[in-house]
Amino acid sequence: MPHTIERTALLKILLHAIKYPAFGVNGVLIGKMDKGSVTAVDAVPFVHNYLSLVPAFEAALCQVDAHVKASGGKLQLVGYYQANEHSKDTQLSGAGKQLAAKLAALYPGAIALVLDNAGLTELLRAEDGKAAAPALFKLHTPDGRGGWALETGAEALKLHAAGLVPQLEQYMAEGRHRKLADFEDHLDDVSLDWLNLTLIPAQ
């Protein structure tokens, strides 16, 4: 079964990257796991400056873990995402692997996504709002040896991307990317909701 990134999670990842185009960003995916297949229904942005800063990641991870446990088992952490600073860099960095491994230690079976910035540019230029998953994300899954394996099959990742471009353009026109707050923003201003619970209307 393919892994699935639903619309709300997809939008938050993209808005996080769009808000900080000159920086790398990362965060985690929230959703469900079933028979080895991940369905991400939401994303929580962590940082935009210090992707390799483990203490900040661990602090955010601890709080998100408490948040999902409060759901009574309906949700769990299912993945890690990052977008790299350089537009042509689609590698899961050493720091990214380390951070993803910390997540997977808590939630075995969690996946790791790296946003392909060129794919994002292609998506924004698309007329029909459709993009194949490999053009937008690089999917990594645990290799069973403590590392991460790149999945190259188009069927491995399903995105709810139909009609995404006009919706994303509307949100950018409304300034929602500027309203998005990550954990790093929250550390600077504790009044900011870094879970972004009201940023995206129910899809």
N, C-alpha and C positions, 0 to 999 in steps of 0.2 A: 504494500500500500504506500502511496506517496505521502510525503509530509505536506501539510497545508498551512498557508499563511493567509488568514482571513483579512478582510478589508481594514478593520480598525488597526490591527497590528501593522499592516503594510503602510498605511498612511502615516502612522506615528514614526516609523523608521525613516520614511522619506522626508517628512517634515523636519525631523531631527537633523538629517544630513543637509537639507536645504538651509536651515537656520544657520549652520556653521560650515559654509562651503570651504573655508580656508583651513579647517581643522579636521582631524579624525574624530569620530564619535563612536560611542558604544552604548550598549544597554542589554536588556534581557527580554525574553519572550515569555508570556504567560498563556497557559492553555491547558490542554489535556494530552495524555498519552494513551494509546490503545493498541496493543499487540505490536509494539515497536514503531508505531506511526504517530507523529506529532501533529497536533492541530493547534496553531498559535492564534488566539483570539484577541490578544492585546500585547502591547510592547511598552516597556518602561525605560526611558532614556536615562543613562547614568552620567557620563562625562563627555566633554568636548575638547579638553585640553590635554589631559594626562591619562591617555589610554593605558599606560603601563603602571599607573599608580595603584598598587594592590590594596593598600589600606582603604582608600576611598571606595574601591569596588566592593571590598568585603563589607564595609559599613552599609553601603546601599543594598547589597545582596541580603544582609541580615534583616533589613527592614522590609524588603519585598517578600522575603521568605515568610515573615510574620504576617504580612498582608494576605498572601495566598492561603496560608494555614487558617486564617480567619474566615475563609470561604467555606469551611467545613468539608474540605476534600473535593469540592467541585472543580477547583483550579489548582495548578501547580506550575512551577517554573519548568519550561520545556526547551529553552534555548538561549543562546548568546548571539548578539549581532554586533557588527562593527562596520564602519565605513572609514577607509584610510584617508590620510591627508592628501596623498598624491593621486591624481585622477586615474592614472594607469596602474596603480597598485591594487591588485585584487587578491593578495595573499593574506591568509590568516597568519598574522604575525606571531612571533614567539611569545610576546606578552598576551596576545589574543588567545593562543593555545593554552597558556597558563590560566587565564581567567575563565575560559570555557571549561577547563578541567575542574576548577573549583566548583563551578555550577554543576557539572556532571557528577561530581562526587556526592552532591546532595540529591540530585535527581538523575539517576542512571538512565541513559537513553536520550538525554538532551542533545540537541543539534547546535551547530554554529553556522551563522550566515555572514558572508562578507558582501557588502553592497558593491556592485560594479558601477562605478561612477559614469563610465562611458555608456553603460546600459541605461542609467537614469537619464542621461542626456538624450539617448535614443527614444526612450519612453516619452519624454516631454515633447519630442518632435513628432511623435506618432499621431496619426489622424484618427485612428479608431480606438485608441486607448488600450490596445492589447499588446502585451509583451510576454515572450516566452521566459520562463523562470531562469534558464541559464544566462539570458542576456541581462538580467537584473540582479541576480544573486549568485554567488558561489556557495554551494552547500557542502558542509563538512559534517561527517558523522564519526562517532567513536570507532576506532579500528580494532578494538579488542586488545590492544597491546599498550594502552595508555596514551596513544596518539590520536591523530585525526586524519581521516581519509576524505579526499575530494570526490564527491559524487558528480559524475559528468552526464548522466542520462537525463534527458528532458522530462522523463516521466517521474523523476525522483522528487520534484518539488512542484506543488500546485499553488498558483497565486490567484486570488480573487481580483483580477486586474482589468476585467472588462469595464469600459467606461471610466477608468481611473484618471485619465488625463484631464478631462474637463472638471472633475471633482477636485483634483489636486490644484489645478489652475484657479478654481474658485476659492479654495482655502488660502492660497497664496495671496490672491487679491484681497481677501478679508484680513490678511495678516496673521493667520493662525500659526504659521511657522514661527513668528516672533513671540506668540503667546505660549508656545510650548516651553516647558521648563524641565531641565534635567536635574539630576541630583547635585551636580556641581553648581548650577544656578541656585538651587535651594540652600546650599551651604552659604552662599553670599546673601541670600534673602529668604529667611525661613518662612515667610508668608506665602511663597510660591508653592503651588501644588505640583510636585515633580512626578506624581502618578498620573497627572493630566486626565483625571476622571471625567471632566466635562468638556475636554477639548474637541472630541469627535462625537457628534450625535449618534445615537444607536443606528447601526446599519441594517 
